[in-house]
Amino acid sequence: MNQISGSERPVLENLFSFYMYELSAFIPLKLNEHGHYVANPKHLDPYWQVPDHTPYWIACDGELAGFALVRKYPDHPAVYDMDQFFILRKFHGKGVGMKAFQALISRHPGQWQIRVLQENHAALSFWRKTVTRLVGQAFSLRLETDVDLEMHFFRFEHFIEVCSHSMSQNS
């Protein structure tokens, strides 16, 4: 998993249009005059301007498979937020998303939240399975309002465990 450089932003914007197409099944997004879904640049700008916003590529066997946008949540800056997470359909069901998320939480240990649109049952199923596999039942899942949308909020903590061995001295 590599961080997305500023020079790669146009590729992210192209891929983001596919993500927006998927979201259009749940929220009323509109095509532009050229027949494309286009991300509002203000949404992506912080990923190259704000230190606690990090964009990542997700790859599978050397092929671009999706992206993840991780940030500190504006209302709770101690919490990592999965702002956007997208896996291309050809990689669904192959464990790509789960492995990518596992790599992300290893890079960013601490408190996490994942927000899922209430109507997006496939995403809810994916995240429930993924979070359960990674943290067991040590998470909460609540329906809350985020800005103006009803969303499922997964919340959990993930810390990297460091083994410590006590040494006893033989006298």
Contacts in CASP RR format, 6 or more apart in sequence:
PFRMAT RR
TARGET T0000
AUTHOR 0000-0000-0000
METHOD contacts of the structure
MODEL  1
MNQISGSERPVLENLFSFYMYELSAFIPLKLNEHGHYVANPKHLDPYWQV
PDHTPYWIACDGELAGFALVRKYPDHPAVYDMDQFFILRKFHGKGVGMKA
FQALISRHPGQWQIRVLQENHAALSFWRKTVTRLVGQAFSLRLETDVDLE
MHFFRFEHFIEVCSHSMSQNS
1 56 0 8 1.000
1 57 0 8 1.000
1 58 0 8 1.000
1 59 0 8 1.000
1 68 0 8 1.000
1 100 0 8 1.000
1 103 0 8 1.000
1 104 0 8 1.000
1 107 0 8 1.000
2 56 0 8 1.000
2 57 0 8 1.000
2 59 0 8 1.000
3 54 0 8 1.000
3 55 0 8 1.000
3 56 0 8 1.000
3 57 0 8 1.000
4 11 0 8 1.000
4 12 0 8 1.000
4 47 0 8 1.000
4 55 0 8 1.000
4 56 0 8 1.000
4 57 0 8 1.000
4 67 0 8 1.000
6 48 0 8 1.000
8 57 0 8 1.000
9 44 0 8 1.000
9 48 0 8 1.000
11 64 0 8 1.000
12 44 0 8 1.000
12 55 0 8 1.000
12 67 0 8 1.000
13 38 0 8 1.000
13 39 0 8 1.000
13 44 0 8 1.000
15 64 0 8 1.000
15 66 0 8 1.000
15 67 0 8 1.000
15 86 0 8 1.000
15 88 0 8 1.000
16 37 0 8 1.000
16 39 0 8 1.000
16 44 0 8 1.000
16 67 0 8 1.000
16 84 0 8 1.000
16 86 0 8 1.000
17 36 0 8 1.000
17 37 0 8 1.000
17 38 0 8 1.000
17 39 0 8 1.000
18 86 0 8 1.000
18 88 0 8 1.000
19 67 0 8 1.000
19 84 0 8 1.000
19 86 0 8 1.000
20 29 0 8 1.000
20 37 0 8 1.000
20 38 0 8 1.000
20 39 0 8 1.000
21 37 0 8 1.000
22 86 0 8 1.000
23 29 0 8 1.000
23 117 0 8 1.000
24 37 0 8 1.000
25 119 0 8 1.000
25 120 0 8 1.000
26 117 0 8 1.000
26 119 0 8 1.000
26 120 0 8 1.000
27 117 0 8 1.000
27 149 0 8 1.000
29 37 0 8 1.000
31 37 0 8 1.000
32 38 0 8 1.000
44 55 0 8 1.000
44 69 0 8 1.000
46 53 0 8 1.000
46 71 0 8 1.000
47 53 0 8 1.000
47 54 0 8 1.000
47 55 0 8 1.000
47 69 0 8 1.000
47 71 0 8 1.000
48 55 0 8 1.000
50 71 0 8 1.000
52 71 0 8 1.000
52 72 0 8 1.000
52 77 0 8 1.000
53 69 0 8 1.000
53 70 0 8 1.000
53 71 0 8 1.000
53 72 0 8 1.000
53 83 0 8 1.000
54 69 0 8 1.000
54 70 0 8 1.000
54 71 0 8 1.000
54 108 0 8 1.000
55 67 0 8 1.000
55 68 0 8 1.000
55 69 0 8 1.000
55 70 0 8 1.000
56 67 0 8 1.000
56 68 0 8 1.000
56 69 0 8 1.000
56 70 0 8 1.000
56 100 0 8 1.000
56 104 0 8 1.000
57 64 0 8 1.000
57 66 0 8 1.000
57 67 0 8 1.000
58 64 0 8 1.000
58 65 0 8 1.000
58 66 0 8 1.000
58 67 0 8 1.000
58 68 0 8 1.000
58 87 0 8 1.000
58 96 0 8 1.000
58 97 0 8 1.000
58 100 0 8 1.000
59 65 0 8 1.000
59 66 0 8 1.000
60 91 0 8 1.000
60 94 0 8 1.000
60 96 0 8 1.000
64 88 0 8 1.000
65 87 0 8 1.000
65 88 0 8 1.000
65 91 0 8 1.000
65 96 0 8 1.000
65 97 0 8 1.000
65 100 0 8 1.000
66 86 0 8 1.000
66 87 0 8 1.000
66 88 0 8 1.000
66 91 0 8 1.000
66 100 0 8 1.000
67 84 0 8 1.000
67 85 0 8 1.000
67 86 0 8 1.000
68 82 0 8 1.000
68 84 0 8 1.000
68 85 0 8 1.000
68 86 0 8 1.000
68 100 0 8 1.000
68 101 0 8 1.000
68 104 0 8 1.000
69 82 0 8 1.000
69 83 0 8 1.000
69 84 0 8 1.000
69 85 0 8 1.000
70 80 0 8 1.000
70 81 0 8 1.000
70 82 0 8 1.000
70 83 0 8 1.000
70 104 0 8 1.000
70 108 0 8 1.000
71 80 0 8 1.000
71 81 0 8 1.000
71 83 0 8 1.000
72 78 0 8 1.000
72 79 0 8 1.000
72 80 0 8 1.000
72 81 0 8 1.000
73 79 0 8 1.000
73 80 0 8 1.000
73 81 0 8 1.000
73 113 0 8 1.000
76 113 0 8 1.000
78 111 0 8 1.000
79 111 0 8 1.000
79 112 0 8 1.000
79 113 0 8 1.000
79 155 0 8 1.000
80 105 0 8 1.000
80 108 0 8 1.000
80 110 0 8 1.000
80 111 0 8 1.000
80 112 0 8 1.000
80 113 0 8 1.000
81 112 0 8 1.000
81 113 0 8 1.000
81 114 0 8 1.000
81 115 0 8 1.000
82 101 0 8 1.000
82 104 0 8 1.000
82 112 0 8 1.000
82 113 0 8 1.000
82 114 0 8 1.000
82 115 0 8 1.000
85 97 0 8 1.000
85 101 0 8 1.000
85 114 0 8 1.000
87 96 0 8 1.000
87 97 0 8 1.000
87 100 0 8 1.000
91 97 0 8 1.000
97 126 0 8 1.000
97 130 0 8 1.000
98 129 0 8 1.000
98 130 0 8 1.000
98 133 0 8 1.000
98 134 0 8 1.000
101 130 0 8 1.000
101 134 0 8 1.000
102 134 0 8 1.000
105 112 0 8 1.000
105 134 0 8 1.000
105 158 0 8 1.000
106 160 0 8 1.000
109 158 0 8 1.000
109 159 0 8 1.000
109 160 0 8 1.000
110 157 0 8 1.000
110 158 0 8 1.000
110 159 0 8 1.000
111 155 0 8 1.000
111 156 0 8 1.000
111 157 0 8 1.000
112 154 0 8 1.000
112 155 0 8 1.000
112 156 0 8 1.000
112 157 0 8 1.000
112 158 0 8 1.000
113 153 0 8 1.000
113 154 0 8 1.000
113 155 0 8 1.000
114 127 0 8 1.000
114 131 0 8 1.000
114 153 0 8 1.000
114 154 0 8 1.000
115 146 0 8 1.000
115 151 0 8 1.000
115 152 0 8 1.000
115 153 0 8 1.000
115 154 0 8 1.000
116 123 0 8 1.000
116 124 0 8 1.000
116 127 0 8 1.000
116 151 0 8 1.000
116 152 0 8 1.000
116 154 0 8 1.000
117 123 0 8 1.000
117 149 0 8 1.000
117 151 0 8 1.000
117 152 0 8 1.000
118 143 0 8 1.000
118 149 0 8 1.000
118 150 0 8 1.000
118 151 0 8 1.000
118 152 0 8 1.000
124 152 0 8 1.000
127 152 0 8 1.000
127 154 0 8 1.000
128 141 0 8 1.000
128 154 0 8 1.000
131 139 0 8 1.000
131 154 0 8 1.000
131 156 0 8 1.000
132 139 0 8 1.000
134 158 0 8 1.000
135 156 0 8 1.000
135 157 0 8 1.000
135 158 0 8 1.000
138 156 0 8 1.000
138 157 0 8 1.000
139 154 0 8 1.000
139 155 0 8 1.000
139 156 0 8 1.000
140 153 0 8 1.000
140 154 0 8 1.000
140 155 0 8 1.000
140 156 0 8 1.000
141 152 0 8 1.000
141 153 0 8 1.000
141 154 0 8 1.000
141 155 0 8 1.000
142 152 0 8 1.000
142 153 0 8 1.000
142 155 0 8 1.000
143 150 0 8 1.000
143 151 0 8 1.000
143 152 0 8 1.000
143 153 0 8 1.000
144 150 0 8 1.000
144 151 0 8 1.000
144 153 0 8 1.000
145 151 0 8 1.000
146 153 0 8 1.000
END
